[in-house]
Amino acid sequence: MAKVFHPGSREARLLSKIESSKERARRHAVEQVKDIVEPLSNAIAMKLIEEHLIETTSKDEIEKQIAGSLEKLTRADDFDIDYQIAPFRNLALRPNVVSLYLTAFVIEQLIKHRSVEEIYGTDEEIYNCINRQVVRFILQ
């Protein structure tokens, strides 16, 4: 028979601290996006095109769409963010919420934009490309 784990007060306090530190880091990352929307959207759009993950007729349109998604992220509540990133939660071991949100946006919504001809690469490749840019701009 399997052993059932019942956390005591000490373990519960430790688990609570871990969970609250994760939430604090998540909120901090989303708050930092407010100040860097323009340079971050430019860097992400450029890298997605340079690495041939997106084929487009207009880099500026892609940049505007990514900037709009970042603006939406800064106003979204936790439920909306969790709903958007749910299908992609397992892409990375310790995923960055901003990178996951933008990956979900690119894969699910940007593909429908009139200036996007095709999106290439796997979900992981798109996430890694976006995450490299996000990490450059957001302090950990």
PLY file of the C-alpha trace (Angstrom):
ply
format ascii 1.0
element vertex 140
property float x
property float y
property float z
element edge 139
property int vertex1
property int vertex2
end_header
0.00 0.00 0.00
1.31 3.46 -0.88
2.33 5.79 1.86
0.30 8.98 2.13
2.26 12.18 2.70
0.69 14.59 5.17
2.83 17.70 5.47
3.32 18.99 8.97
3.36 22.66 9.78
7.07 22.91 9.08
6.77 21.28 5.65
3.64 23.29 4.85
5.46 26.53 5.68
8.36 25.53 3.44
6.05 24.60 0.56
4.20 27.88 1.01
7.44 29.86 0.83
8.49 28.06 -2.34
5.13 28.69 -3.97
5.03 32.36 -2.97
8.58 32.93 -4.26
7.54 31.44 -7.63
4.52 33.74 -7.77
6.62 36.76 -6.78
9.14 35.99 -9.55
6.30 35.61 -12.04
4.72 38.95 -11.09
8.12 40.64 -11.17
8.81 39.38 -14.71
5.42 40.58 -15.97
5.91 43.98 -14.30
9.31 44.43 -15.96
7.74 43.92 -19.39
5.90 47.26 -19.07
9.17 49.17 -19.37
10.67 47.20 -22.27
7.81 46.47 -24.66
9.30 48.23 -27.68
12.91 46.97 -27.56
11.80 43.46 -26.57
9.25 43.16 -29.36
11.82 44.44 -31.86
14.45 41.92 -30.70
12.02 39.00 -30.74
10.61 39.82 -34.18
14.12 40.22 -35.60
15.39 36.92 -34.14
12.33 34.95 -35.25
12.89 36.19 -38.79
16.70 35.82 -38.72
16.48 32.23 -37.51
13.91 31.49 -40.24
11.22 30.50 -37.77
8.78 33.00 -39.29
8.42 33.89 -42.93
6.73 37.25 -43.31
6.09 40.09 -45.71
6.55 42.76 -43.02
8.84 42.69 -40.00
7.16 45.84 -38.68
3.77 44.12 -38.60
5.22 41.19 -36.66
6.85 43.62 -34.22
3.55 45.48 -33.72
1.69 42.24 -33.09
4.28 41.07 -30.53
4.20 44.48 -28.83
0.42 44.24 -28.64
0.69 40.81 -27.08
3.19 42.12 -24.51
0.84 45.00 -23.66
-1.99 42.52 -23.25
0.22 40.42 -20.95
0.86 43.38 -18.66
-2.91 43.93 -18.24
-3.94 40.26 -18.01
-4.93 38.60 -14.76
-3.40 35.31 -13.61
-6.24 33.19 -14.98
-5.91 34.64 -18.49
-2.15 34.09 -18.47
-2.49 30.51 -17.20
-5.17 29.78 -19.80
-2.98 31.10 -22.63
0.14 29.18 -21.61
-1.52 25.93 -20.50
-0.82 23.93 -23.70
2.86 24.93 -23.62
3.63 24.57 -19.92
5.83 21.50 -20.46
8.12 23.05 -23.09
10.86 23.79 -20.58
11.85 22.53 -17.16
11.56 25.95 -15.50
9.79 28.07 -18.12
9.72 31.83 -18.14
6.11 33.03 -18.07
6.76 35.87 -20.53
8.46 33.51 -23.00
5.68 30.96 -22.70
3.02 33.62 -23.22
4.73 34.91 -26.37
5.34 31.38 -27.66
1.64 30.62 -27.27
0.83 33.89 -29.04
3.13 33.14 -31.98
1.95 29.55 -32.42
-1.77 30.06 -31.90
-2.54 33.62 -33.03
0.29 35.18 -35.01
0.11 32.37 -37.55
-3.30 33.75 -38.62
-1.97 37.28 -39.28
-2.09 38.48 -42.89
1.62 39.33 -43.06
2.74 35.89 -41.82
3.34 33.52 -44.68
4.53 30.54 -42.64
5.84 29.59 -39.21
8.58 26.98 -39.17
10.26 25.09 -36.38
9.02 23.18 -33.38
7.36 24.68 -30.35
10.64 24.21 -28.46
12.66 26.07 -31.10
10.24 28.99 -31.06
10.23 29.05 -27.23
14.04 28.95 -27.06
14.40 31.75 -29.61
11.94 33.94 -27.73
13.35 33.02 -24.32
16.91 34.02 -25.29
15.64 37.52 -26.08
13.43 37.76 -22.99
16.29 36.76 -20.70
18.46 39.52 -22.22
15.90 42.18 -21.26
14.35 40.90 -18.02
16.47 40.77 -14.90
16.22 37.46 -13.11
0 1
1 2
2 3
3 4
4 5
5 6
6 7
7 8
8 9
9 10
10 11
11 12
12 13
13 14
14 15
15 16
16 17
17 18
18 19
19 20
20 21
21 22
22 23
23 24
24 25
25 26
26 27
27 28
28 29
29 30
30 31
31 32
32 33
33 34
34 35
35 36
36 37
37 38
38 39
39 40
40 41
41 42
42 43
43 44
44 45
45 46
46 47
47 48
48 49
49 50
50 51
51 52
52 53
53 54
54 55
55 56
56 57
57 58
58 59
59 60
60 61
61 62
62 63
63 64
64 65
65 66
66 67
67 68
68 69
69 70
70 71
71 72
72 73
73 74
74 75
75 76
76 77
77 78
78 79
79 80
80 81
81 82
82 83
83 84
84 85
85 86
86 87
87 88
88 89
89 90
90 91
91 92
92 93
93 94
94 95
95 96
96 97
97 98
98 99
99 100
100 101
101 102
102 103
103 104
104 105
105 106
106 107
107 108
108 109
109 110
110 111
111 112
112 113
113 114
114 115
115 116
116 117
117 118
118 119
119 120
120 121
121 122
122 123
123 124
124 125
125 126
126 127
127 128
128 129
129 130
130 131
131 132
132 133
133 134
134 135
135 136
136 137
137 138
138 139
